[in-house]
Amino acid sequence: MRGQANEVISSLRSTLCTEKAKLEEVRTGLQVDTSEFNTSISSKIQKLQDDLSIEIKIIDALVVKTEKVKVLTIKLENDEKQINELLSKRAVVKSWVADVNTLLCDIIETRNSMITTTVKKHLAKHLHLVIAMLNWLEGVSESSSILKQNGENLKQSKKDNPKSTVKPKKDNEPKWCRPLAFLILPKAYEATVKKINVVKVTGPFETDSFPNARFKVMFLRLLVHSKLIASRTLVLRLLEVLRVRCANSHLPIFPV
């Protein structure tokens, strides 16, 4: 009996040692796997953190660029509004220029017997630069045919009637033909503007009825470029054309 018990105990002991060795191997394997798993998880977490930091930087950059785009969009809208306003002002100014140009050409080509050939030549000579500048502002190509034709007609009339250009006496000369009001020169520009502002004329050409003095300045600059000696009536007629055009257009004055 004792011998059988010893054999059973020894077999159990050997079985226990075998199982213990197997458990040790399993534990060791689990430790290795656990360390590898932890290392893998740590590396993946670090990679996720790096990716997250990169995404945060990208988001910050996108926010900055979005703000810039919004600012540029607002600027673009403002620029488009200014462009539209300038286009509308340009259309109004072109209509003003066309009216003034037509008026000047009518003055040069007038067939009034009270205006002598010498006066016509004087006007054609000094208004040439003004009309050229008006054509440029209006967007029309150089059209000096009117002046050229007028000059040829003057030369032809002078050849046909050499004595027809005798100057009338100053006493018989009508008031509206006399250069009474303004000698437009660059140095006297400011003084001339002040004179224009204080002129008192009754009727539809009264300067106090002008809504804005920029009409006066615009026309004075035209006269400065041409160095024209203009009569008061001529100046007031041209200023009245500009005033009427502005009143009908309901648009702001074109800056000068």
C-alpha positions as CSV (number, residue, x, y, z in Angstrom):
1,M,0.0,0.0,0.0
2,R,2.7,2.4,0.9
3,G,4.6,1.7,-2.3
4,Q,1.5,2.4,-4.4
5,A,0.9,5.6,-2.5
6,N,4.5,6.7,-3.2
7,E,4.1,6.0,-6.9
8,V,0.9,8.1,-7.0
9,I,2.5,10.9,-5.2
10,S,5.6,10.9,-7.5
11,S,3.3,10.8,-10.6
12,L,1.3,13.7,-9.3
13,R,4.5,15.6,-8.5
14,S,5.9,15.1,-12.0
15,T,2.5,16.1,-13.5
16,L,2.5,19.2,-11.3
17,C,6.1,20.1,-12.3
18,T,5.1,19.7,-16.0
19,E,2.0,21.8,-15.6
20,K,4.1,24.4,-13.7
21,A,6.6,24.6,-16.5
22,K,3.9,25.0,-19.0
23,L,2.3,27.7,-17.0
24,E,5.7,29.5,-16.7
25,E,6.1,29.3,-20.5
26,V,2.6,30.7,-21.0
27,R,3.3,33.5,-18.5
28,T,6.5,34.4,-20.1
29,G,4.8,34.4,-23.5
30,L,2.1,36.6,-22.2
31,Q,4.6,39.1,-20.7
32,V,6.4,39.3,-24.1
33,D,3.1,39.8,-25.9
34,T,2.0,42.3,-23.4
35,S,5.2,44.4,-23.7
36,E,4.9,44.3,-27.5
37,F,1.3,45.3,-27.4
38,N,2.1,48.1,-25.0
39,T,4.9,49.3,-27.3
40,S,2.6,49.1,-30.3
41,I,-0.2,51.0,-28.6
42,S,2.3,53.7,-27.4
43,S,3.7,54.2,-30.9
44,K,0.2,54.4,-32.3
45,I,-0.9,56.9,-29.7
46,Q,2.2,59.0,-30.3
47,K,1.5,58.9,-34.0
48,L,-2.1,60.0,-33.4
49,Q,-0.9,62.8,-31.3
50,D,1.5,63.9,-34.0
51,D,-1.3,63.8,-36.6
52,L,-3.6,65.7,-34.3
53,S,-1.0,68.4,-33.8
54,I,-0.5,68.7,-37.6
55,E,-4.3,68.8,-38.1
56,I,-4.6,71.6,-35.5
57,K,-1.9,73.6,-37.3
58,I,-3.7,73.0,-40.6
59,I,-7.0,74.2,-39.0
60,D,-5.3,77.3,-37.6
61,A,-3.9,78.1,-41.1
62,L,-7.3,77.5,-42.7
63,V,-8.9,79.9,-40.1
64,V,-6.3,82.6,-40.9
65,K,-6.8,82.1,-44.7
66,T,-10.5,82.1,-44.3
67,E,-10.4,85.4,-42.5
68,K,-8.1,86.8,-45.2
69,V,-10.6,85.6,-47.8
70,K,-13.4,87.3,-46.0
71,V,-11.5,90.5,-45.8
72,L,-10.6,90.3,-49.5
73,T,-14.2,89.5,-50.4
74,I,-15.4,92.6,-48.5
75,K,-12.7,94.7,-50.3
76,L,-13.7,93.2,-53.6
77,E,-17.3,94.1,-53.0
78,N,-16.3,97.7,-52.1
79,D,-14.1,97.9,-55.2
80,E,-17.0,96.7,-57.3
81,K,-19.3,99.3,-55.8
82,Q,-16.7,102.0,-56.4
83,I,-16.2,100.8,-60.0
84,N,-20.0,100.9,-60.6
85,E,-20.2,104.4,-59.1
86,L,-17.2,105.5,-61.3
87,L,-18.9,104.0,-64.4
88,S,-22.1,105.9,-63.6
89,K,-20.2,109.1,-63.0
90,R,-18.2,108.5,-66.2
91,A,-21.5,108.2,-68.2
92,V,-22.8,111.4,-66.7
93,V,-19.5,113.3,-67.3
94,K,-19.5,112.0,-70.9
95,S,-22.9,113.5,-71.4
96,W,-21.8,116.8,-69.8
97,V,-18.7,116.8,-72.1
98,A,-20.9,116.1,-75.1
99,D,-23.1,119.0,-74.3
100,V,-20.2,121.4,-73.6
101,N,-18.4,120.2,-76.8
102,T,-21.6,120.8,-78.8
103,L,-22.0,124.3,-77.3
104,L,-18.4,125.2,-78.0
105,C,-18.7,124.0,-81.6
106,D,-21.9,125.9,-82.0
107,I,-20.1,129.0,-80.8
108,I,-17.3,128.6,-83.3
109,E,-19.7,127.8,-86.2
110,T,-22.3,130.5,-85.4
111,R,-23.4,132.5,-88.4
112,N,-24.3,135.6,-86.3
113,S,-23.4,138.7,-88.3
114,M,-22.4,140.4,-85.1
115,I,-19.5,138.0,-84.6
116,T,-16.6,139.0,-86.9
117,T,-14.3,136.6,-88.7
118,T,-11.5,137.7,-86.4
119,V,-13.5,136.7,-83.3
120,K,-14.3,133.3,-84.9
121,K,-10.6,132.7,-85.6
122,H,-9.7,133.7,-82.1
123,L,-12.3,131.3,-80.7
124,A,-11.3,128.5,-83.0
125,K,-7.6,129.0,-82.1
126,H,-8.1,129.1,-78.3
127,L,-10.9,126.5,-78.1
128,H,-9.0,123.9,-80.1
129,L,-7.3,122.4,-77.0
130,V,-10.5,122.5,-75.0
131,I,-12.4,120.6,-77.7
132,A,-9.6,118.1,-78.1
133,M,-9.7,117.4,-74.4
134,L,-13.5,117.1,-74.4
135,N,-13.3,114.6,-77.2
136,W,-10.7,112.6,-75.2
137,L,-12.9,112.7,-72.1
138,E,-15.9,111.7,-74.2
139,G,-14.0,108.7,-75.6
140,V,-14.2,110.0,-79.2
141,S,-11.3,109.8,-81.6
142,E,-9.5,113.0,-82.6
143,S,-12.2,114.9,-84.5
144,S,-10.7,118.2,-85.6
145,S,-12.6,118.2,-88.9
146,I,-15.0,120.8,-87.6
147,L,-12.2,123.2,-86.6
148,K,-10.3,122.5,-89.8
149,Q,-13.4,123.0,-92.0
150,N,-14.2,126.1,-90.1
151,G,-10.7,127.4,-90.6
152,E,-10.8,126.7,-94.3
153,N,-14.1,128.5,-94.6
154,L,-12.6,131.4,-92.8
155,K,-9.6,131.5,-95.1
156,Q,-11.9,131.2,-98.2
157,S,-14.2,134.0,-96.9
158,K,-11.1,136.2,-96.3
159,K,-9.9,135.6,-99.8
160,D,-13.3,136.4,-101.3
161,N,-14.0,139.4,-99.1
162,P,-10.6,140.8,-97.9
163,K,-12.3,143.9,-96.4
164,S,-15.0,142.0,-94.6
165,T,-12.8,141.4,-91.5
166,V,-12.7,145.1,-90.4
167,K,-13.1,145.3,-86.7
168,P,-16.1,147.2,-85.5
169,K,-15.7,150.0,-83.0
170,K,-15.6,149.1,-79.4
171,D,-18.6,151.3,-78.7
172,N,-20.7,149.4,-81.2
173,E,-19.5,146.0,-80.0
174,P,-22.2,144.1,-78.1
175,K,-21.7,143.4,-74.4
176,W,-21.7,139.7,-74.7
177,C,-18.8,139.8,-77.2
178,R,-16.5,141.7,-74.8
179,P,-14.0,139.7,-72.7
180,L,-15.0,141.4,-69.5
181,A,-14.9,138.7,-66.9
182,F,-12.0,136.3,-66.7
183,L,-8.5,136.0,-67.8
184,I,-7.8,132.3,-66.9
185,L,-4.1,131.7,-66.1
186,P,-2.6,129.0,-63.8
187,K,-1.2,131.5,-61.4
188,A,-4.5,133.3,-61.0
189,Y,-6.6,130.1,-60.7
190,E,-7.6,130.4,-57.0
191,A,-8.3,134.1,-57.4
192,T,-10.5,133.4,-60.4
193,V,-12.4,130.7,-58.5
194,K,-13.1,133.3,-55.8
195,K,-14.3,135.8,-58.4
196,I,-16.6,133.2,-60.0
197,N,-18.1,132.4,-56.6
198,V,-19.0,136.0,-55.9
199,V,-20.4,136.9,-59.3
200,K,-24.0,138.2,-59.1
201,V,-26.1,137.7,-62.2
202,T,-29.9,137.7,-62.3
203,G,-31.8,135.1,-64.3
204,P,-31.3,131.4,-65.0
205,F,-27.5,131.9,-65.0
206,E,-27.2,133.1,-61.4
207,T,-24.2,131.3,-59.9
208,D,-25.7,131.3,-56.4
209,S,-28.2,128.7,-57.6
210,F,-25.4,126.2,-58.4
211,P,-25.7,123.1,-56.0
212,N,-21.9,122.6,-56.0
213,A,-18.9,124.8,-56.9
214,R,-17.2,121.8,-58.6
215,F,-18.9,122.7,-61.8
216,K,-17.1,126.0,-61.8
217,V,-13.8,124.4,-61.0
218,M,-14.2,121.8,-63.8
219,F,-14.9,124.5,-66.3
220,L,-12.2,126.8,-65.1
221,R,-9.7,123.9,-65.5
222,L,-10.7,123.5,-69.1
223,L,-10.1,127.2,-69.6
224,V,-6.8,127.0,-67.9
225,H,-5.6,124.3,-70.3
226,S,-6.8,126.4,-73.3
227,K,-5.6,129.8,-71.9
228,L,-8.9,131.2,-73.2
229,I,-10.1,134.7,-72.4
230,A,-13.9,134.1,-72.1
231,S,-16.7,136.5,-71.6
232,R,-19.0,136.4,-68.6
233,T,-22.0,135.2,-70.6
234,L,-20.0,132.4,-72.2
235,V,-18.8,131.2,-68.9
236,L,-22.2,131.3,-67.3
237,R,-23.8,129.5,-70.3
238,L,-21.4,126.6,-70.0
239,L,-21.8,126.4,-66.2
240,E,-25.6,126.4,-66.6
241,V,-25.3,123.4,-69.0
242,L,-23.3,121.5,-66.4
243,R,-25.7,122.5,-63.6
244,V,-28.8,121.3,-65.5
245,R,-27.1,118.0,-66.4
246,C,-26.3,117.3,-62.8
247,A,-29.8,118.2,-61.6
248,N,-31.4,115.8,-64.1
249,S,-29.0,112.9,-63.4
250,H,-29.4,112.9,-59.6
251,L,-25.9,111.6,-59.3
252,P,-22.9,112.9,-57.2
253,I,-20.6,115.5,-58.8
254,F,-17.7,114.0,-60.7
255,P,-14.5,114.9,-58.6
256,V,-12.1,117.3,-60.2
